[in-house]
Amino acid sequence: MANSSEKDAAETEKQVALSDDGVSQVSLADGVGRDYELKCALINKCLQEEIGFGRYQWQLFLLTGLGWMADDLWLQGLAVVLPQVEQELNPVRIEYAVLAEFAGLIVGATTWGILADIIGRKLSFNATLFIGGVFGLASGGAPNFVTFSSLIACMGFGVGGNLPVDGALYLEHIPPSHQWTLTLLSVWWAFGQLGASLISWVFIANYSCDPSIPAGQCPKSQNMGWRYTMYTLGGITFLTFVFRYLVFDLQESPKYLVAQGRDEEAVKVLEHVARRNGKTITLKVEDLQRISRVSKPPVTLRETLRSSFSEISFSHVKPLFSNRRLAINTTLIIIIWGLIGIAYPLYNAYLPLYLAARGSSSSTSLYDTYRNYAIISVLSVPGSLIACAVVDITRGVGGWTIGGRKFSLAVFTMLSAVFMFLFTTSKTTASVLGYSCVSSLTQNAMYGILYAYTPEAFAAPHRGTGDALCSALNRIGGFIAPLIKIATTPKTGGVSANAANGPVFVSAALFMVAAILALLLPIEVCYGCSRLSHCFR
């Protein structure tokens, strides 16, 4: 009997081993056990050959995309209302609102990302947008600046956990051949910026006090545009939660379940996804248990929470640094996230202010400023499509190839820096708009690649934690950005064309450093199904 069992295990391992670079050769795998690798190889084979990319994955793509959209919707949404909030509520420094937002984002990214590895992806996936939607709606009714900033911080706590959780959950439900759709998800980030700009163009341009009215003298009744904007953004976020929780039958990640020893539940999830796609699978619980017979029975949410919070440790952090190559890659990608976390909001969170400042010498009106911002947002959408084509579609299919994720990330990050430097030299409205549009396109392409690379660079049992560390440092960078803005612009919060150059120069320089570090990343990740060496996770 023992010999038969050993023979079955050997046969299973043989079936999932790779002919060219077996999973044992993957340095990323050093953070997980051999049994887990083999089980994930079976799951990937099932996703690739039997389940495919069908109805379930397209619905998950939509709902995950709406979550990504909500993240930038609020980042840009706060940016576009700052001038009107300042004019009505008259804070000491309007930048404190951005500080509050990023304080919430920091805590949210860390908390929800780590919880995704402890209690699972599903709860975090639903809870983040519920919190973001409720407090986002409430912020529109804030009677003073302190209340407004407090509600924005609570909104950030919810929305901040959305990106690290959503990316991990989505990646673990798709076949390796469609990992390119993870890059395509960044188009929703662009839709978030576009949505915020269009909403603000409608409300703020038509329901705001005249810009000539001094701060503190603008009555609420004549300045409802920013409040309408907050209500709309909060409503969109909460509606997304409703679709996620009540309409879509979301399943837990099978790879998370396998990592927890819950093989039976993992197979049931795969069977459910297959039924939604009109398919059947041949994978059985016995196939997984031939590799490892350790299996836990289904548990309730209360039991999961109790056991998880009693055992929290660094067990999901240490594997991210388990060998020299992996430690270098993890460190560099976290630093890159931190640098971009400073650079991106330092430019984009105050872009309406910069546009207004550079148009102050001409006849640029409030309507023109937000129209230009909407144009810039439209031009960000093709960035995701370009990034998707460059890093995925042309690789591994016998055609011409371009660089892969690392090289493409470096190129688009460097181009973002170049066009920001050019922005500071612009003298006409046309040049300001032109450089801003191209910079918006390259930044969105950069983020598309970064969001695809990061979850793929971490093994699934520790992916939520890895994403959380990256996202947390990114949010810490966002917290630092307003401090730089405060140090480089007048106390009034308004900026002249020359004063606007300071923070933009800093932003461009940080993007340039991030581009150089991207070239130094030692690990390239999966870009197709023909090589599963980095797809076993």
C-alpha positions as CSV (number, residue, x, y, z in Angstrom):
1,M,0.0,0.0,0.0
2,A,2.9,2.4,0.9
3,N,4.6,1.7,-2.4
4,S,1.4,2.3,-4.3
5,S,0.9,5.6,-2.5
6,E,4.5,6.7,-3.3
7,K,4.0,5.7,-6.9
8,D,0.8,7.8,-7.1
9,A,2.6,10.8,-5.6
10,A,5.5,10.4,-8.0
11,E,3.1,10.1,-10.9
12,T,1.3,13.3,-9.9
13,E,4.6,15.2,-9.5
14,K,5.6,14.0,-13.0
15,Q,2.4,15.2,-14.5
16,V,2.8,18.7,-13.2
17,A,6.5,19.0,-13.6
18,L,7.6,21.3,-16.5
19,S,9.6,19.9,-19.3
20,D,11.9,22.9,-19.7
21,D,12.1,24.7,-16.4
22,G,10.4,22.8,-13.6
23,V,9.0,24.7,-10.8
24,S,11.9,23.7,-8.6
25,Q,14.1,26.1,-10.6
26,V,12.0,29.1,-9.9
27,S,13.7,31.3,-7.3
28,L,10.3,32.8,-6.4
29,A,9.2,29.4,-5.2
30,D,11.6,29.4,-2.3
31,G,9.0,31.3,-0.3
32,V,6.6,28.4,-0.4
33,G,6.6,24.6,0.1
34,R,7.1,22.0,-2.6
35,D,3.7,20.5,-2.0
36,Y,2.0,23.9,-2.5
37,E,3.9,24.4,-5.8
38,L,2.7,21.1,-7.1
39,K,-0.9,21.7,-6.1
40,C,-0.8,25.1,-7.7
41,A,0.6,23.6,-10.9
42,L,-2.5,21.3,-11.0
43,I,-4.8,24.3,-10.4
44,N,-3.2,26.2,-13.1
45,K,-3.5,23.3,-15.5
46,C,-7.2,23.0,-14.6
47,L,-7.7,26.8,-15.2
48,Q,-5.8,26.7,-18.4
49,E,-7.0,23.5,-20.1
50,E,-10.5,22.9,-18.7
51,I,-12.0,26.1,-17.2
52,G,-10.5,28.7,-19.5
53,F,-11.3,32.4,-19.5
54,G,-15.1,32.7,-19.7
55,R,-18.2,34.3,-18.2
56,Y,-17.0,34.1,-14.6
57,Q,-13.6,35.7,-15.4
58,W,-15.2,38.5,-17.5
59,Q,-17.6,39.4,-14.7
60,L,-14.7,39.3,-12.2
61,F,-12.7,41.5,-14.6
62,L,-15.5,44.0,-14.6
63,L,-16.0,44.1,-10.8
64,T,-12.3,44.2,-10.1
65,G,-11.9,46.9,-12.7
66,L,-14.6,49.0,-11.0
67,G,-12.7,48.6,-7.7
68,W,-9.5,49.9,-9.4
69,M,-11.5,52.7,-10.9
70,A,-12.7,53.7,-7.4
71,D,-9.1,54.1,-6.2
72,D,-8.2,56.7,-8.8
73,L,-11.7,58.1,-8.8
74,W,-11.1,59.3,-5.2
75,L,-7.5,60.3,-5.7
76,Q,-8.4,62.5,-8.6
77,G,-11.8,63.4,-7.2
78,L,-10.3,64.9,-4.1
79,A,-7.8,66.8,-6.3
80,V,-10.5,68.4,-8.4
81,V,-12.5,69.7,-5.4
82,L,-9.6,71.2,-3.5
83,P,-9.9,74.7,-4.9
84,Q,-13.6,74.9,-4.1
85,V,-13.2,73.3,-0.6
86,E,-10.5,75.8,0.2
87,Q,-12.7,78.7,-1.1
88,E,-15.6,77.7,1.1
89,L,-14.1,76.1,4.3
90,N,-10.9,78.3,4.4
91,P,-8.5,75.8,6.0
92,V,-5.0,76.8,7.1
93,R,-3.5,74.6,4.4
94,I,-5.7,72.8,1.9
95,E,-3.0,70.1,1.6
96,Y,-4.1,68.7,5.0
97,A,-7.0,67.1,3.2
98,V,-4.6,65.1,1.0
99,L,-2.6,64.2,4.1
100,A,-5.8,62.9,5.7
101,E,-6.6,60.9,2.6
102,F,-3.2,59.2,2.4
103,A,-3.2,58.6,6.2
104,G,-6.3,56.5,5.6
105,L,-4.8,54.9,2.5
106,I,-1.7,53.8,4.4
107,V,-3.6,52.1,7.2
108,G,-6.1,50.6,4.7
109,A,-3.5,49.2,2.3
110,T,-1.5,47.6,5.2
111,T,-4.5,46.2,7.1
112,W,-6.6,44.8,4.2
113,G,-3.6,43.5,2.3
114,I,-2.3,41.5,5.2
115,L,-5.8,40.3,6.2
116,A,-6.2,38.9,2.6
117,D,-3.5,36.4,3.4
118,I,-4.9,35.6,6.9
119,I,-8.7,35.5,6.5
120,G,-8.9,35.2,2.7
121,R,-9.5,37.5,-0.3
122,K,-13.3,37.4,-0.4
123,L,-14.1,39.4,2.8
124,S,-11.5,42.1,2.1
125,F,-12.7,42.3,-1.6
126,N,-16.2,43.2,-0.4
127,A,-15.5,45.3,2.7
128,T,-13.1,47.8,1.2
129,L,-15.6,49.5,-1.1
130,F,-18.4,49.4,1.5
131,I,-16.3,51.5,3.8
132,G,-15.1,53.7,1.0
133,G,-18.6,54.3,-0.3
134,V,-20.2,55.1,3.1
135,F,-17.6,57.6,4.2
136,G,-17.2,59.1,0.7
137,L,-20.9,59.9,0.6
138,A,-20.7,61.4,4.1
139,S,-17.8,63.7,3.1
140,G,-20.1,65.6,0.8
141,G,-22.1,66.9,3.8
142,A,-19.1,68.0,5.9
143,P,-19.8,71.3,7.7
144,N,-16.2,72.2,8.3
145,F,-12.7,71.3,7.1
146,V,-11.8,69.1,10.1
147,T,-14.9,67.0,9.6
148,F,-14.3,66.8,5.9
149,S,-10.7,65.6,6.3
150,S,-11.7,63.1,9.0
151,L,-14.3,61.5,6.7
152,I,-11.8,61.5,3.8
153,A,-9.4,59.6,6.0
154,C,-12.0,57.0,6.8
155,M,-12.8,56.7,3.1
156,G,-9.1,56.2,2.4
157,F,-9.0,53.3,4.9
158,G,-11.6,51.5,2.8
159,V,-10.4,52.3,-0.7
160,G,-6.8,51.9,0.3
161,G,-7.1,48.1,0.7
162,N,-8.8,47.7,-2.7
163,L,-5.9,47.5,-5.0
164,P,-3.7,44.9,-3.2
165,V,-6.6,42.6,-2.6
166,D,-8.3,42.9,-6.0
167,G,-5.2,42.3,-8.0
168,A,-4.4,39.1,-6.0
169,L,-7.9,37.7,-6.2
170,Y,-8.2,38.4,-9.9
171,L,-4.8,36.8,-10.8
172,E,-5.7,33.7,-8.9
173,H,-8.9,33.0,-10.8
174,I,-7.5,33.4,-14.4
175,P,-5.6,30.9,-16.6
176,P,-1.9,31.7,-17.3
177,S,-2.7,32.4,-21.0
178,H,-4.8,35.4,-19.9
179,Q,-2.5,37.1,-17.4
180,W,-2.2,39.9,-19.9
181,T,-5.6,41.0,-18.7
182,L,-4.0,42.0,-15.4
183,T,-2.2,44.7,-17.3
184,L,-5.4,45.6,-19.1
185,L,-7.1,46.2,-15.7
186,S,-5.2,49.4,-15.5
187,V,-7.5,50.9,-18.1
188,W,-10.0,51.1,-15.2
189,W,-7.6,53.3,-13.3
190,A,-7.7,55.7,-16.3
191,F,-11.5,55.5,-16.3
192,G,-11.4,56.6,-12.7
193,Q,-9.4,59.7,-13.6
194,L,-11.7,60.4,-16.6
195,G,-14.8,59.9,-14.5
196,A,-13.6,62.3,-11.8
197,S,-12.8,64.9,-14.4
198,L,-16.1,64.7,-16.2
199,I,-18.1,64.7,-13.0
200,S,-16.2,67.8,-11.8
201,W,-16.5,69.5,-15.1
202,V,-20.3,69.2,-14.9
203,F,-20.8,70.1,-11.2
204,I,-17.8,72.4,-10.3
205,A,-17.8,74.4,-13.4
206,N,-21.5,75.2,-13.0
207,Y,-22.2,75.2,-9.3
208,S,-19.2,77.0,-7.8
209,C,-18.4,80.5,-6.4
210,D,-16.6,82.9,-8.7
211,P,-12.8,82.3,-8.3
212,S,-12.4,86.0,-7.4
213,I,-14.3,85.6,-4.1
214,P,-11.8,85.4,-1.2
215,A,-11.5,82.2,0.8
216,G,-14.0,82.0,3.6
217,Q,-16.5,84.3,2.0
218,C,-18.0,81.8,-0.4
219,P,-21.4,80.7,0.9
220,K,-22.3,77.0,0.8
221,S,-25.5,77.6,-1.2
222,Q,-23.5,79.0,-4.1
223,N,-20.7,76.4,-3.9
224,M,-22.5,73.1,-4.0
225,G,-20.5,71.7,-7.0
226,W,-17.8,70.0,-4.9
227,R,-20.4,68.5,-2.6
228,Y,-22.4,67.1,-5.6
229,T,-19.1,65.6,-6.8
230,M,-18.5,63.9,-3.5
231,Y,-22.0,62.5,-3.4
232,T,-21.6,61.2,-6.9
233,L,-18.3,59.5,-6.3
234,G,-19.5,58.0,-3.0
235,G,-22.6,56.7,-4.8
236,I,-20.6,55.1,-7.5
237,T,-18.3,53.4,-5.0
238,F,-21.2,52.1,-2.9
239,L,-23.0,50.8,-6.0
240,T,-19.9,48.9,-6.9
241,F,-20.0,47.2,-3.5
242,V,-23.7,46.3,-4.0
243,F,-22.8,44.6,-7.3
244,R,-19.9,42.8,-5.7
245,Y,-21.8,41.6,-2.6
246,L,-25.4,41.1,-3.8
247,V,-25.2,40.4,-7.5
248,F,-21.9,38.6,-8.2
249,D,-21.4,35.1,-6.7
250,L,-17.8,35.7,-5.7
251,Q,-15.7,32.7,-4.8
252,E,-12.6,32.5,-2.6
253,S,-9.2,32.1,-4.2
254,P,-8.5,28.4,-4.7
255,K,-4.8,29.0,-4.2
256,Y,-5.5,30.7,-0.9
257,L,-7.6,27.7,0.1
258,V,-4.9,25.2,-0.9
259,A,-2.3,27.2,1.1
260,Q,-4.6,26.9,4.1
261,G,-4.9,23.1,3.7
262,R,-8.5,23.4,2.5
263,D,-8.3,21.2,-0.6
264,E,-12.0,20.2,-0.7
265,E,-13.1,23.8,-0.7
266,A,-10.5,24.7,-3.4
267,V,-11.9,22.0,-5.7
268,K,-15.5,23.1,-5.1
269,V,-14.5,26.6,-6.1
270,L,-13.0,25.4,-9.3
271,E,-16.1,23.3,-10.0
272,H,-18.3,26.4,-9.4
273,V,-16.2,28.5,-11.8
274,A,-16.3,25.8,-14.4
275,R,-20.1,25.6,-14.2
276,R,-20.4,29.3,-14.6
277,N,-18.3,29.0,-17.8
278,G,-20.3,26.0,-19.0
279,K,-17.4,23.6,-18.5
280,T,-16.6,20.6,-16.3
281,I,-13.3,19.7,-14.7
282,T,-11.6,16.4,-14.0
283,L,-9.5,17.6,-11.1
284,K,-10.5,15.8,-7.9
285,V,-9.7,16.3,-4.2
286,E,-7.8,13.0,-4.4
287,D,-5.4,14.5,-7.0
288,L,-4.4,17.2,-4.5
289,Q,-4.3,14.9,-1.6
290,R,-1.9,12.5,-3.4
291,I,0.6,15.4,-3.1
292,S,-0.2,16.2,0.5
293,R,-2.8,14.6,2.7
294,V,-3.0,17.4,5.2
295,S,-6.4,18.9,4.8
296,K,-8.6,21.0,7.0
297,P,-12.4,20.9,7.1
298,P,-14.5,23.9,6.0
299,V,-14.5,26.7,8.7
300,T,-16.9,29.5,9.5
301,L,-15.9,33.2,9.2
302,R,-15.9,33.5,13.0
303,E,-13.6,30.6,13.4
304,T,-11.3,32.0,10.7
305,L,-11.1,35.4,12.4
306,R,-10.5,34.0,15.8
307,S,-7.7,31.7,14.8
308,S,-6.1,34.2,12.5
309,F,-5.9,37.1,14.9
310,S,-4.5,34.8,17.6
311,E,-1.6,33.8,15.3
312,I,-0.6,36.9,13.5
313,S,3.1,37.0,12.9
314,F,5.7,37.7,10.3
315,S,5.1,34.3,8.7
316,H,3.9,36.0,5.5
317,V,6.7,38.6,5.4
318,K,9.8,36.5,5.9
319,P,9.2,34.3,2.7
320,L,9.3,37.5,0.6
321,F,13.0,37.8,1.5
322,S,13.8,34.0,1.7
323,N,16.9,34.2,-0.6
324,R,19.2,36.9,-1.9
325,R,17.6,37.3,-5.4
326,L,14.1,37.4,-4.0
327,A,15.1,39.8,-1.2
328,I,16.7,42.2,-3.7
329,N,13.6,42.0,-6.0
330,T,11.2,42.6,-3.1
331,T,13.2,45.5,-1.8
332,L,13.5,47.2,-5.1
333,I,9.9,46.8,-6.0
334,I,8.8,48.2,-2.7
335,I,11.2,51.2,-3.1
336,I,9.8,51.8,-6.6
337,W,6.3,51.9,-5.3
338,G,7.4,54.3,-2.6
339,L,9.1,56.7,-5.1
340,I,6.1,56.6,-7.4
341,G,3.9,57.1,-4.4
342,I,5.5,60.5,-3.9
343,A,5.9,61.5,-7.5
344,Y,2.4,60.6,-8.8
345,P,0.2,62.6,-6.3
346,L,2.7,65.4,-6.1
347,Y,1.9,66.1,-9.7
348,N,-1.6,64.7,-10.3
349,A,-3.3,65.6,-6.9
350,Y,-2.7,69.2,-7.6
351,L,-2.9,69.2,-11.4
352,P,-6.0,71.5,-11.5
353,L,-4.1,74.0,-9.4
354,Y,-1.1,73.8,-11.7
355,L,-3.3,74.2,-14.8
356,A,-5.1,77.2,-13.3
357,A,-1.8,78.8,-12.3
358,R,-0.3,78.4,-15.8
359,G,-3.5,79.8,-17.3
360,S,-3.7,82.7,-14.9
361,S,-2.0,85.0,-17.3
362,S,-4.6,84.5,-20.1
363,S,-8.3,84.3,-20.2
364,T,-8.5,80.8,-18.8
365,S,-11.7,80.3,-16.9
366,L,-12.8,77.8,-14.3
367,Y,-14.7,76.0,-17.1
368,D,-11.6,75.9,-19.3
369,T,-9.4,74.5,-16.5
370,Y,-11.7,71.6,-15.9
371,R,-12.3,71.1,-19.6
372,N,-8.5,70.8,-20.1
373,Y,-8.4,68.4,-17.1
374,A,-11.0,66.2,-18.8
375,I,-9.0,66.2,-22.0
376,I,-5.9,65.1,-20.1
377,S,-7.9,62.3,-18.5
378,V,-9.2,61.0,-21.9
379,L,-5.6,60.8,-23.1
380,S,-4.7,58.6,-20.2
381,V,-6.9,55.7,-21.4
382,P,-4.7,54.6,-24.4
383,G,-1.8,54.3,-22.0
384,S,-3.2,51.0,-20.6
385,L,-3.8,49.6,-24.0
386,I,-0.3,50.4,-25.1
387,A,1.2,48.9,-22.0
388,C,-0.9,45.7,-22.5
389,A,0.4,45.3,-26.0
390,V,4.0,46.0,-25.2
391,V,4.4,43.7,-22.2
392,D,2.2,40.8,-23.1
393,I,0.6,40.4,-26.5
394,T,3.8,40.3,-28.6
395,R,5.7,38.0,-26.3
396,G,6.0,34.2,-26.6
397,V,3.9,34.0,-29.8
398,G,6.7,33.8,-32.4
399,G,6.4,37.4,-33.4
400,W,8.6,40.4,-32.6
401,T,9.1,41.1,-28.9
402,I,9.5,44.2,-26.8
403,G,11.3,44.2,-23.5
404,G,8.9,42.6,-21.2
405,R,7.6,44.0,-17.9
406,K,10.8,45.3,-16.4
407,F,12.1,47.2,-19.5
408,S,8.7,48.5,-20.4
409,L,8.2,49.8,-16.8
410,A,11.5,51.6,-16.9
411,V,10.8,53.2,-20.3
412,F,7.3,54.5,-19.5
413,T,8.5,55.8,-16.0
414,M,11.4,57.6,-17.7
415,L,9.1,59.1,-20.3
416,S,6.8,60.4,-17.6
417,A,9.7,62.2,-16.0
418,V,10.8,63.7,-19.3
419,F,7.4,65.1,-20.1
420,M,7.0,66.5,-16.6
421,F,10.3,68.4,-17.1
422,L,9.0,69.7,-20.3
423,F,5.8,70.8,-18.6
424,T,7.8,73.2,-16.4
425,T,9.2,74.9,-19.6
426,S,5.8,75.4,-21.2
427,K,4.8,79.0,-22.0
428,T,1.5,78.6,-23.8
429,T,-1.8,77.0,-23.0
430,A,-1.4,74.6,-25.9
431,S,2.0,73.4,-24.7
432,V,0.8,73.0,-21.1
433,L,-2.1,70.9,-22.3
434,G,0.0,68.9,-24.7
435,Y,2.8,67.9,-22.2
436,S,0.1,67.1,-19.6
437,C,-1.7,64.8,-22.0
438,V,1.4,62.8,-23.0
439,S,2.5,62.6,-19.4
440,S,-0.9,61.3,-18.4
441,L,-0.7,58.6,-21.1
442,T,2.8,57.4,-20.1
443,Q,2.0,57.5,-16.3
444,N,-1.0,55.3,-16.9
445,A,1.0,52.9,-19.0
446,M,3.6,52.8,-16.2
447,Y,1.0,52.0,-13.6
448,G,-0.6,49.3,-15.8
449,I,2.7,47.5,-16.0
450,L,3.5,48.0,-12.3
451,Y,0.2,46.6,-11.2
452,A,0.7,43.6,-13.4
453,Y,4.3,42.9,-12.3
454,T,3.8,43.3,-8.5
455,P,1.3,40.5,-7.7
456,E,3.0,38.2,-10.2
457,A,6.3,38.7,-8.3
458,F,5.0,37.2,-5.1
459,A,3.9,33.6,-4.4
460,A,0.2,33.3,-3.7
461,P,0.3,32.4,0.0
462,H,2.2,35.7,0.6
463,R,0.9,37.7,-2.3
464,G,-1.6,39.8,-0.2
465,T,1.2,40.7,2.2
466,G,3.6,41.6,-0.5
467,D,1.1,43.7,-2.3
468,A,0.2,45.3,1.1
469,L,3.8,46.3,1.7
470,C,4.1,47.8,-1.7
471,S,0.8,49.6,-1.5
472,A,1.5,50.8,2.1
473,L,4.8,52.4,1.0
474,N,3.1,53.9,-2.0
475,R,0.5,55.5,0.3
476,I,3.3,56.7,2.7
477,G,4.8,58.4,-0.4
478,G,1.4,59.9,-1.0
479,F,1.4,61.2,2.6
480,I,4.9,62.8,2.0
481,A,3.8,64.5,-1.3
482,P,1.6,67.2,0.4
483,L,4.5,68.0,2.8
484,I,6.7,68.7,-0.3
485,K,3.9,70.7,-1.8
486,I,3.6,72.8,1.4
487,A,7.3,73.4,1.5
488,T,7.5,74.5,-2.1
489,T,4.4,76.7,-2.5
490,P,3.0,79.8,-0.7
491,K,0.9,79.4,2.4
492,T,-2.3,80.5,0.6
493,G,-2.3,77.2,-1.3
494,G,-2.5,79.1,-4.6
495,V,0.5,78.8,-6.9
496,S,1.9,80.9,-9.6
497,A,3.4,79.4,-12.8
498,N,6.9,79.7,-11.4
499,A,6.0,78.4,-8.0
500,A,4.3,75.3,-9.5
501,N,7.6,74.3,-11.0
502,G,9.1,73.3,-7.7
503,P,6.9,70.3,-6.8
504,V,6.8,69.2,-10.5
505,F,10.6,69.2,-10.7
506,V,10.7,67.0,-7.6
507,S,8.0,64.7,-9.1
508,A,9.9,64.3,-12.3
509,A,13.2,63.5,-10.6
510,L,11.6,60.8,-8.5
511,F,10.1,59.2,-11.6
512,M,13.6,59.2,-13.1
513,V,15.1,57.4,-10.1
514,A,12.3,54.8,-10.1
515,A,12.9,54.1,-13.8
516,I,16.6,53.3,-13.1
517,L,15.6,51.0,-10.2
518,A,13.2,49.2,-12.5
519,L,16.1,48.2,-14.8
520,L,17.8,46.7,-11.8
521,L,15.0,44.3,-10.9
522,P,16.5,40.8,-11.0
523,I,13.3,38.9,-11.7
524,E,11.1,39.0,-14.8
525,V,7.7,37.5,-14.4
526,C,5.3,35.5,-16.5
527,Y,4.0,36.7,-19.8
528,G,2.1,33.8,-21.2
529,C,1.1,30.2,-20.8
530,S,3.9,28.6,-22.8
531,R,6.2,28.9,-19.8
532,L,4.7,28.1,-16.4
533,S,7.9,28.8,-14.5
534,H,6.5,31.9,-12.9
535,C,2.8,31.0,-13.3
536,F,2.6,28.2,-10.8
537,R,1.5,30.6,-8.2
